Amino acid sequence: MQKIDVAGSTVDFFKVVKDGLTTYRFDTSKCGPPDPMVNAMAGLRLLDDSSKLIMTNHKAPGGLFPKVEQEFDYEIENLNDGTVEVTFTKKEGSANTTDFTQNSCGG
């Protein structure tokens, strides 16, 4: 895995390319708001049809999903250590509708 710079991020991001699929990964499981939302929005900007973003967090970022669900699909996996992994992919044929400046929790 290669460490990469991601504009607007506050944690380390990593990238790996395998069989034509690019996977980006970051971990905000030790961070408090607004870091999970800020970093998810920064990472989602990277996605295209041949990539995915994996976020490790202390819980599913419920406030994020309504902001991105028109453009991105996501799957949540509960890990044995109590954290979650959320895998985001860009929806096939989706328009670029996400307002990436909406990166606060609002709650």
C-alpha positions as CSV (number, residue, x, y, z in Angstrom):
1,M,0.0,0.0,0.0
2,Q,1.2,3.4,-0.9
3,K,0.6,6.5,1.3
4,I,-0.9,9.3,-0.8
5,D,-1.7,13.0,-0.2
6,V,-5.4,13.8,-0.4
7,A,-6.5,17.4,-0.5
8,G,-8.5,18.4,2.6
9,S,-7.8,15.2,4.6
10,T,-6.7,15.2,8.2
11,V,-5.6,11.5,8.4
12,D,-3.3,9.3,6.3
13,F,-4.8,7.9,3.1
14,F,-3.4,4.8,1.3
15,K,-3.8,3.5,-2.2
16,V,-3.3,0.1,-3.8
17,V,-4.0,-1.0,-7.4
18,K,-4.8,-4.6,-8.1
19,D,-6.3,-6.2,-11.2
20,G,-7.3,-2.7,-12.6
21,L,-9.2,-1.8,-9.3
22,T,-7.9,1.1,-7.3
23,T,-8.6,0.9,-3.5
24,Y,-8.3,3.9,-1.3
25,R,-8.3,3.5,2.5
26,F,-8.3,5.7,5.6
27,D,-8.9,5.2,9.3
28,T,-10.9,7.7,11.5
29,S,-11.7,5.2,14.2
30,K,-9.7,7.2,16.8
31,C,-11.1,10.6,15.6
32,G,-14.0,12.6,16.7
33,P,-16.3,14.8,14.7
34,P,-15.9,16.3,12.2
35,D,-12.9,14.3,11.0
36,P,-14.8,11.2,9.8
37,M,-17.1,13.3,7.6
38,V,-14.3,15.6,6.4
39,N,-12.1,12.7,5.4
40,A,-14.9,10.7,3.8
41,M,-15.8,13.7,1.6
42,A,-12.1,14.2,0.7
43,G,-11.8,10.5,-0.2
44,L,-15.0,10.2,-2.2
45,R,-13.7,12.9,-4.6
46,L,-11.1,10.3,-5.7
47,L,-13.6,7.7,-6.9
48,D,-14.4,6.8,-10.4
49,D,-15.9,3.6,-12.0
50,S,-12.8,1.6,-11.3
51,S,-12.1,2.4,-7.7
52,K,-13.5,2.1,-4.2
53,L,-12.9,3.8,-0.8
54,I,-12.7,2.0,2.5
55,M,-13.3,3.9,5.6
56,T,-12.6,2.4,9.1
57,N,-14.5,4.3,11.8
58,H,-15.8,3.8,15.3
59,K,-19.4,3.6,14.0
60,A,-21.3,3.9,10.8
61,P,-21.3,7.6,9.8
62,G,-25.1,7.9,9.5
63,G,-25.0,11.7,8.8
64,L,-22.8,11.1,5.8
65,F,-25.0,8.6,3.9
66,P,-27.9,11.0,2.9
67,K,-25.3,13.5,1.6
68,V,-23.7,11.0,-0.8
69,E,-26.3,8.3,-1.6
70,Q,-27.4,9.7,-4.9
71,E,-23.9,9.3,-6.3
72,F,-22.3,6.5,-4.2
73,D,-23.2,3.0,-3.0
74,Y,-21.9,1.9,0.4
75,E,-21.7,-1.4,2.3
76,I,-21.1,-1.5,6.1
77,E,-19.2,-4.3,7.8
78,N,-19.0,-4.6,11.6
79,L,-15.5,-5.7,12.6
80,N,-14.5,-7.9,15.5
81,D,-12.8,-5.0,17.3
82,G,-16.0,-3.0,17.5
83,T,-15.2,-0.7,14.6
84,V,-16.9,-0.6,11.2
85,E,-15.6,-0.6,7.6
86,V,-17.6,1.3,5.1
87,T,-16.9,0.6,1.5
88,F,-18.0,3.2,-1.0
89,T,-18.3,2.8,-4.8
90,K,-19.5,5.2,-7.4
91,K,-22.9,4.3,-8.8
92,E,-22.7,3.3,-12.4
93,G,-23.8,6.2,-14.6
94,S,-24.4,8.6,-11.7
95,A,-24.1,12.3,-12.2
96,N,-21.6,14.3,-10.2
97,T,-24.3,15.5,-7.7
98,T,-22.4,15.4,-4.4
99,D,-21.7,18.7,-2.7
100,F,-18.3,17.9,-1.2
101,T,-18.3,21.1,0.8
102,Q,-21.0,19.6,3.0
103,N,-18.5,17.9,5.3
104,S,-19.9,18.7,8.8
105,C,-22.0,16.5,10.9
106,G,-24.7,19.1,11.6
107,G,-25.7,17.2,14.7
